[in-house]
Amino acid sequence: MIKKAIILSGGMGTRMSPITKAVNKQLLPIYDKPLIYYPLSILMLAKIKDILIIVNKGQLNQYKKLLPDGKNLGINITYKEQLYPKGLPDAFLLGEKFINKSNVALILGDNFFYGQSLTDKLKEHTKLKEGAKVILHKVQKPEAYGVAKVNHKNKITFESVGNESIGVKAGTKKILKMRFKYESEKVASSLKMSGDPW
């Protein structure tokens, strides 16, 4: 069962510069709320209530003004600062104490998901007992993002292009116990999925 999650909410936001020189892009509004609210709501829909948000060094106070500890939302939010963006594996290393021996989900702070039966799919994925689930979305220009390839045995390989990847990653402690010694662009050389990719 997955009851903990990490939101990786760092990054430089270079494509949105100069506004991101003053404010983290995850704090910028999308319609009527900050972008960070969208991945947070995904975790809440999945009934995950223990959340670690990893932020850039020097931006912690901005986040805490917006989302102090999560008690008003019925969740528990803790924070960790990242000196500089080092990719997805660093989230697991920074969150090692938070993860402890638990299964965990990871979502990026600038991910925006919607769709029919999304809540049901999320709840289904939190029941994972071994392996990993990766939720992916097709994009028009995959070469501009991280690319996941799924073979006939449901084995996934990731290629990160332009330091971008989109998706919710969830893994059991067996997967997460592997020390992520990959370069930041290589999320996981191979993870075995249980069930069909979604």
N, C-alpha and C positions, 0 to 999 in steps of 0.2 A: 504494500500500500504506500502511496506517495502522499506525504502530509507536509512536506517542506518544499520550498521553491526559492530560487535565486533569480532576481531580475538584474541583468547586467546593463547598467544605465550609464555607462561611461562614453567613451568615444570622443573624437575631436569635433565632429559636426562640420568638417571642412567644406562640404558641398553647400552648406547653408551660411557660410561666412559672409559678412562680418557679424551678423546677429549672434552667432554662437560663440563669439569671443567673450560676450558678457553673460550669456545664459546657456545652460546645457540644452541641447535640442529636445530632450525628453520633457523639459519643462515648458516648451512652447505650446501654444494652444492648437488643437485640432478641433474645429467647430467650437464647442463651449467648454472644453476641459483640456488640461495639459495632456500631452501625449502619453506620459507615464501611467495615466489612469487606465488606458486601454489594456496594456499587458497585465496590470494589476487586477482589472476586472476579469480577465481570462482565468487567472489563478483563483479568484474568488468563486467564479462559476464552477470550477473544478473542486470546490470545497477545500482548497489548500489555505490554511490560515496562518502558517508560520513562514514568514517571508524575509529574506535577506536582500537588501538593495545595495548593489555595489556602485559607487559613484566616483567621479573624478576627484582627485585631491583638490581641496579648496571650495568644493561645491556642496559640501554636506549641509551647511546651514540653510541653503536654498531649499533643499529637499525636506529638511526637518520642519521648515515653516509650512510647507504644503502638506506633508504626511508625517506628523510627529512620531507616533508609535503604533498607529493603526487601531487603537482601542475604540475610537469612534466608528470604525467600520467593522468591528467584531473580529479583527485579526491582530496578529503580532508582527510588527515591522522592526527589524534591526538594520543597521547600516555598517558598511565597511568601505573605507576609502581605498582607491587604487591609484598608485603613483602616476601611472600612465597606461594607456590601453595596450594590453598584451594579447588580446584574443580570448576566445571562449575557454580554453583550458585553464587560464589564469583565474577564472571565476570559481572553478572547483578548488583550486589551490587556496585562494583567499577565503573561501567559504568552508574550508576543511573542518574547522572547529564547529561551525554552525551545522554542517551536515552530520558530523559525528558518525554514527553507524546507520543513519536513516537513508531511505531512498529519497531522491530529490528530482525536481523538475527545474529546467533552466529556460528562461525566456528573455529575449532582448528587450530593452526598455523602449525601443522605437518600433516594435512589432504591433501590427493592427490586424486583428482577426475578426471575421464575422462569418456567418453562414448558417444554413438550416441544420438542425440537430447538433450544433456545435457543443452545447452544454452536455448533451448525452455522450458525445465522443470524448470530451474532456474527462468526464467522470469515469468512463470506461478505461481510459488510459491510466488513471490514478490507481487502478487495481493491479497494475503490473507487479509481478513477483520476481521475474528474472529478465535479463536482457535490457533492451532499451526501446523506446518509442520515439520516433521523430516525426513531427507534423510538418509537412512541407507544403509549399504553394508554388504552382507553376507561374513563371513570369515571362514577359515577352522577350527580354534580353538576358537570358541566364548567364551569359558571359560577364555581366556586370556584377554578379552576385556569387555567393557560394553555391556550388553545384553539387547536389547529392545524386549519386547513381545507385540504383537498386538492381541487383542481378536476379536471376531466376531462383536463387536460394534465399531471397530476402536479405542478402547481405548488403550493407550500405557502405559506400566509400564517399568521402567528402573532398571536394576540391574548392578551396577558398580563392576567389578571384577578387581583387580590389578590396580585400579585407572585409567582405560583406557576407552575411549569412542570414537567412530568415527561417524561423521555425521555433517550435517549442520542443525542447529536448527533455526527456525524462529517463532516468536510469536507476537501476537497483544498485545497492551498495557494492555488489560484486563488480559491476562495471566501473563504478566510481572509485573503487579501491585501487584500480590501475593508476599509477602515478602518471599524470598527463605530462609527459616529457616531449611533447610534440612542439614544433614551432607554432607560433600563434596562428598561422594560416592553415595548419593541419589539425582540424578539430579532433577527429578520431580516425585513425587509418581504417578501421573497420569495426562496426558494431553489428550484431545480429539482431534483427527485428523479430519480435514475436507478433504474428499476425500480418495482415496486409498493410502496406504503407497507406497513409491517408493524406 
